[in-house]
Amino acid sequence: MLLLSLILTLLLAAPPTAAGSTCTTVVVRNDLDPAGAPFGNRFADHLATNAAGDVAFIARPFGARQRLYLYPAVGPNEVVATGAAAAPAGATFRNKPFSDVALNDDGDLAFLGGLDGLGQALLVRPATLPLAVAVHEGDPAPSGGTFDEILEMGPLASDGTVSFLATTTSGLKGVFVYDLATTLTSVGVIEGAAVTTPSGRFLCTIKHAAIAAGGHLAVRANSKADCNDSSEPALEGVYHGSGDTLTRVALTGEATPVAATVYADVIGVPRVNASGHVAFLAKLDGATRKRAVFEWDGVTTTPVVLAGDVEPATGGTLKKINTFALTDAGDLVVSSKFKGGTHRQAILAHGASTSVLLAREDAPPSDRFAPGAEYRTFGKKTLAAASGGQFLVTRAKVKDVVVPKGKVALIRCSP
């Protein structure tokens, strides 16, 4: 895998204390934003990066409304949108409107924003075009009726498609796909859809979804043999969708690849890449009740990271898996806590037989922090990764020798 090979090359040439990558500070508390407002510590969970190292994020600076920013690796930083300010289509953004921001390698941008008079909306800005409202509540839905609630947005795929979860006035809830190139919205998968492999179950409640190039979907949903049977318990699972096929990846109660365990619960949003691989975080039951990140390659499911394992890259035992990201190049990047060893927190890229240390809670980038500074915490829910080797941590709280109480910063790293 490209990311792993590049980092391994760097590690062989670097001293043992190197984290395996080069990190720079995107922004830190008290920096002035492009409109002249100083940043505080209010950086949202939602952020994105791409192979060029561009960073999109949401923050509320001091004395201003919430804003959505794009900080490119090359070129001027910008405020893309501001709460309570003018929006496309003659609308106005709400006071605290933004969530679920996404970028792809072409520089296309997508995010959810609340609009006065139009409700929640999916907004897009293709790399060469102005910001536009793609879909908003009240628009016609391809499944019939109109969109009632737009609930969440997934990643922006490399082919310019983005998925979003929504309900409609016709009583349906499902995953829909917007194509930036055609400006058309299509149905991804709807509640009530039949699982085709293996057959016999139906999706009753869709909770989360993500999309990748080629129309690959990863869906977390509850399913039953009969969704109308109130006496039948619903089982949570992870599914891969492609065209007319819907394949079960994991189901609670089923055996996992970890000896003498079953899936007890699925946690968070599953991820999918352009190869159709699906990654997900699950809690186990049986011989161990810990959490693990699994990857499904279309045939086989493999436990990539398991709480309780000894991690050679840190010398400690993995205590808790915080969050993860999956890239189109096949890199599974995981942020975790450890006990024992040399590092309490670390971010690693995991391959078939190798774990490569990317970042840890020792010295933050020296571009903005004096010698002696150290990471206090990494964001528990936020990690963005891209196939070119860029990855990002938000709400990295830094204990600075100048400001001992700590500063919150966004850090961009690359091999």
C-alpha positions in Angstrom: 0.0 0.0 0.0 1.3 3.4 -1.0 1.0 5.1 2.4 2.6 2.2 4.3 5.5 1.9 1.9 6.3 5.6 2.0 6.2 5.7 5.8 8.3 2.6 6.1 10.9 4.2 3.8 10.9 7.3 6.0 11.2 5.3 9.2 14.2 3.4 8.0 16.0 6.7 7.5 14.7 8.4 10.6 16.0 8.2 14.2 14.0 5.9 16.5 12.3 8.8 18.2 10.7 10.0 14.9 7.0 9.5 14.7 7.3 8.3 11.1 5.8 11.3 9.5 6.3 15.1 9.2 3.6 17.1 10.9 2.8 20.8 10.6 0.3 23.0 12.5 -2.8 24.0 10.4 -4.2 26.3 13.0 -4.0 26.8 16.7 -5.9 28.7 19.4 -5.5 32.5 19.1 -4.5 32.4 15.4 -6.5 34.9 13.4 -8.8 33.4 10.8 -8.9 34.8 7.2 -11.6 37.3 8.3 -9.5 38.5 11.2 -11.3 36.7 14.1 -9.1 34.8 16.7 -9.7 31.1 17.0 -10.6 29.7 20.4 -10.9 26.0 21.3 -14.2 25.4 19.5 -13.1 23.1 16.7 -15.9 20.7 15.6 -15.4 17.0 15.2 -16.1 17.3 11.5 -13.1 17.8 9.3 -11.6 16.5 6.0 -8.3 16.3 4.1 -7.2 15.0 0.7 -4.0 13.8 -1.0 -2.8 17.4 -1.6 -3.0 18.1 2.1 -5.9 20.6 1.9 -7.9 20.8 5.1 -11.6 21.7 5.6 -12.9 22.2 9.1 -15.6 23.9 11.2 -14.9 26.2 14.1 -16.3 29.1 15.9 -13.8 31.9 16.5 -14.1 34.4 19.3 -16.7 37.1 18.7 -18.1 35.5 15.5 -20.6 32.9 14.3 -19.7 29.4 13.4 -17.6 29.2 10.2 -16.6 26.6 7.6 -13.0 26.9 6.4 -10.8 25.6 3.7 -7.0 25.7 4.4 -5.2 24.4 1.3 -1.7 23.1 1.4 -0.8 25.7 -1.2 -2.6 29.1 -1.6 -4.6 31.4 0.7 -6.8 30.2 3.5 -10.5 31.0 3.2 -13.8 31.2 4.9 -16.2 29.2 2.8 -19.3 30.0 4.7 -20.4 31.8 7.9 -23.4 31.3 10.1 -26.2 33.9 9.9 -24.7 35.1 6.6 -25.7 34.9 3.0 -25.9 31.5 1.4 -26.5 30.3 -2.2 -30.0 30.3 -3.7 -30.8 33.5 -2.0 -30.9 31.8 1.4 -29.3 32.6 4.7 -27.3 30.2 6.9 -28.6 29.6 10.4 -26.6 30.7 13.4 -24.8 27.3 13.9 -25.5 25.5 10.7 -22.5 23.4 9.6 -21.6 19.7 9.9 -20.3 16.7 8.0 -17.7 18.4 5.8 -15.9 16.3 3.1 -13.1 16.8 0.5 -11.9 14.6 -2.3 -8.5 14.6 -4.2 -9.9 16.8 -7.0 -10.6 19.5 -4.5 -14.3 19.2 -4.5 -16.0 20.2 -1.2 -19.3 19.1 0.3 -21.0 19.8 3.7 -24.3 20.0 5.4 -25.7 23.4 6.3 -28.9 24.7 7.9 -30.6 27.3 5.8 -33.4 29.6 7.0 -36.5 28.9 5.0 -35.0 25.8 3.2 -34.1 23.6 6.2 -31.1 21.3 6.3 -29.2 21.2 2.9 -26.4 19.5 1.2 -24.1 22.1 -0.2 -21.3 21.4 -2.7 -18.5 23.4 -4.3 -16.8 21.5 -7.2 -13.2 22.6 -7.5 -13.8 24.9 -10.4 -17.4 26.1 -9.6 -19.0 28.3 -7.0 -20.8 27.1 -3.8 -24.3 25.8 -4.5 -27.2 24.1 -2.8 -27.3 20.6 -4.1 -30.3 19.2 -2.2 -32.4 20.7 0.6 -35.4 19.5 2.7 -38.5 20.0 0.6 -36.8 19.0 -2.7 -38.3 16.1 -4.6 -36.9 12.7 -3.6 -36.1 10.1 -6.3 -37.9 7.5 -4.2 -41.1 9.5 -4.2 -42.4 12.4 -2.2 -40.0 15.1 -1.0 -37.1 15.1 1.4 -38.4 15.6 5.0 -35.2 15.5 7.0 -31.6 15.3 5.9 -29.9 13.5 8.7 -26.2 13.1 7.9 -23.7 13.1 5.0 -21.0 10.6 4.2 -17.5 11.1 2.7 -17.1 12.6 -0.8 -15.9 9.9 -3.1 -13.1 10.4 -5.6 -15.6 10.2 -8.5 -17.6 13.1 -7.1 -20.4 11.3 -5.5 -21.6 11.9 -2.0 -24.1 9.9 0.1 -26.6 11.3 2.6 -29.1 9.8 4.9 -32.6 11.2 4.8 -36.3 10.6 5.4 -39.0 11.5 2.9 -42.6 12.6 3.1 -43.6 9.3 1.5 -42.6 7.6 4.7 -39.3 6.2 3.5 -35.8 6.5 5.0 -32.7 5.7 3.1 -29.3 6.5 1.7 -29.3 8.8 -1.3 -26.5 9.7 -3.6 -25.8 13.1 -5.1 -23.4 13.3 -8.2 -21.5 16.5 -8.5 -20.9 16.0 -12.2 -24.5 15.3 -13.2 -26.1 17.2 -10.3 -28.6 14.3 -10.1 -29.7 12.5 -6.9 -30.4 8.8 -6.9 -31.4 6.1 -4.5 -28.6 4.2 -2.8 -30.5 1.9 -0.5 -33.9 2.2 1.2 -35.2 0.8 4.5 -37.0 -2.4 3.6 -34.4 -3.4 1.0 -33.7 -7.2 0.8 -30.3 -8.5 1.7 -29.2 -10.5 -1.3 -26.2 -12.4 0.1 -27.1 -14.3 2.1 -30.8 -13.9 1.5 -33.6 -14.0 4.0 -33.3 -10.6 5.9 -34.4 -7.1 5.2 -33.0 -3.7 6.4 -35.5 -2.3 8.8 -33.6 0.8 10.3 -30.6 2.3 8.6 -28.4 4.2 11.0 -25.3 5.3 9.1 -23.7 5.0 5.6 -20.7 5.9 3.6 -19.8 5.8 -0.1 -16.7 5.3 -2.2 -16.0 5.6 -5.9 -17.7 3.0 -8.1 -20.9 3.1 -6.2 -19.7 1.1 -3.2 -21.7 1.7 -0.1 -21.1 0.7 3.5 -24.3 0.6 5.6 -24.9 0.1 9.3 -28.5 -1.1 9.9 -30.8 -3.2 11.9 -32.4 -6.1 10.1 -35.1 -8.7 10.5 -36.6 -11.6 8.5 -39.8 -9.6 8.6 -39.6 -5.9 9.5 -43.3 -5.9 10.3 -43.0 -8.5 12.9 -42.8 -6.6 16.2 -42.1 -9.9 18.1 -38.9 -10.5 16.2 -35.7 -9.0 17.6 -33.8 -6.7 15.3 -30.2 -7.6 14.8 -27.6 -4.9 14.0 -25.2 -5.4 11.2 -22.9 -4.0 8.5 -23.6 -4.3 4.8 -21.9 -3.7 1.5 -24.1 -2.3 -1.3 -23.2 -2.2 -5.0 -25.8 -1.8 -7.7 -28.6 -4.3 -7.0 -26.6 -6.4 -4.5 -26.6 -6.0 -0.8 -24.1 -8.2 1.0 -24.0 -8.9 4.7 -20.6 -8.2 6.2 -21.3 -8.8 9.9 -24.3 -9.4 12.1 -24.7 -9.3 15.8 -24.7 -12.8 17.3 -22.6 -14.3 14.5 -19.2 -15.6 15.1 -16.3 -13.2 14.4 -12.8 -14.2 13.1 -11.5 -13.8 16.7 -11.6 -17.2 18.3 -14.7 -18.0 20.5 -16.3 -14.6 20.1 -19.5 -13.2 18.5 -20.3 -9.7 17.4 -22.1 -8.0 20.3 -22.5 -4.5 18.8 -21.4 -2.3 15.9 -20.0 1.2 16.8 -20.0 4.3 14.8 -20.0 4.7 11.0 -18.5 1.9 8.8 -16.1 2.9 6.0 -15.7 1.7 2.5 -13.1 2.4 -0.2 -13.0 2.3 -4.0 -12.0 -1.4 -4.0 -15.2 -2.2 -2.1 -13.4 -3.1 1.2 -15.4 -2.3 4.3 -14.0 -1.4 7.7 -16.0 -1.3 10.9 -15.6 -1.1 14.7 -17.4 -3.7 16.8 -17.7 -4.8 20.4 -17.2 -8.5 20.9 -18.8 -11.0 23.3 -17.5 -14.4 24.4 -13.8 -15.1 25.1 -13.3 -11.3 25.1 -15.6 -8.4 25.4 -13.3 -5.9 23.9 -13.5 -3.8 20.8 -11.9 -4.5 17.4 -11.6 -2.9 14.0 -12.3 -5.4 11.2 -11.8 -5.2 7.4 -13.8 -7.1 4.9 -12.3 -7.5 1.4 -15.3 -8.8 -0.4 -14.8 -12.4 0.8 -12.9 -12.5 4.1 -13.2 -10.5 7.3 -10.0 -9.9 9.2 -9.5 -8.4 12.7 -7.0 -5.6 12.1 -6.9 -4.0 15.5 -8.0 -5.7 18.8 -8.1 -4.0 22.2 -5.8 -5.9 24.5 -3.2 -6.7 21.8 0.4 -5.7 22.4 1.4 -3.1 19.8 5.1 -3.4 18.9 5.2 0.2 17.5 4.3 1.6 21.0 5.5 -1.2 23.3 2.2 -1.1 25.1 -1.2 -2.8 25.2 -4.0 -1.3 23.2 -6.5 0.0 25.8 -9.2 1.7 23.7 -9.9 2.3 20.0 -11.1 5.8 19.5 -11.7 6.2 15.8 -10.4 5.0 12.4 -10.3 5.9 8.7 -10.0 3.8 5.5 -8.4 5.2 2.3 -8.8 4.2 -1.3 -5.2 2.9 -1.2 -6.3 0.4 1.4 -4.7 2.1 4.4 -6.5 1.6 7.7 -5.5 4.4 10.0 -6.5 4.0 13.7 -6.3 6.4 16.7 -6.1 4.5 20.0 -5.2 4.7 23.6 -2.5 2.4 25.1 -1.3 1.4 28.6 2.2 0.5 29.4 4.9 1.0 26.8 6.2 4.3 25.7 3.0 6.1 24.4 -0.4 6.6 25.9 -2.0 7.7 22.7 -1.0 7.0 19.1 -2.2 6.9 15.5 -1.0 4.0 13.4 -1.4 2.8 9.8 -2.2 -0.9 9.7 -1.4 -3.2 6.9 -1.7 -7.0 6.5 1.3 -7.7 8.7 2.7 -4.3 9.7 1.7 -1.5 12.0 3.4 1.9 11.3 3.5 4.6 13.9 2.2 7.9 12.4 1.7 10.2 15.4 2.0 9.9 19.2 1.6 12.0 22.3 5.1 13.3 22.5 6.4 16.5 20.8 4.0 18.3 18.6 5.2 20.2 15.4 8.1 22.5 16.2 6.7 25.1 13.7 4.4 26.6 16.3 5.4 25.0 19.6 8.5 25.4 21.7 10.8 22.5 22.8 9.2 20.8 25.8 5.7 21.0 24.5 3.7 17.8 24.3 0.4 16.5 23.1 -2.2 16.1 26.0 -4.9 14.4 24.0 -6.0 13.6 20.5 -9.6 14.1 19.3 -11.5 11.0 20.3 -13.9 11.0 17.3 -12.0 12.9 14.7 -9.5 11.5 12.2 -9.4 12.2 8.5 -7.1 10.4 6.1 -6.3 10.5 2.4 -4.7 8.0 0.0 -1.8 10.3 -0.7 -0.5 10.0 2.8 -2.2 13.0 4.4 -3.9 12.5 7.8 -5.2 14.9 10.3 -6.1 15.0 14.0 -8.4 17.6 15.4 -8.7 18.8 18.9 -5.1 17.8 19.6 -4.7 19.5 22.9 -1.1 20.6 23.4 0.6 21.3 26.7 2.8 24.2 25.7 5.7 25.5 27.8 4.4 29.0 27.0 0.7 28.3 27.7 0.8 25.5 30.3 -3.0 25.1 30.4 -2.9 23.9 26.8 -3.9 24.9 23.3 -6.2 23.1 20.9 -4.7 22.8 17.4 -5.4 21.0 14.1 -2.4 19.1 12.9 -1.6 18.0 9.4 0.8 15.1 8.9 2.3 13.3 5.8 5.0 10.7 5.3 
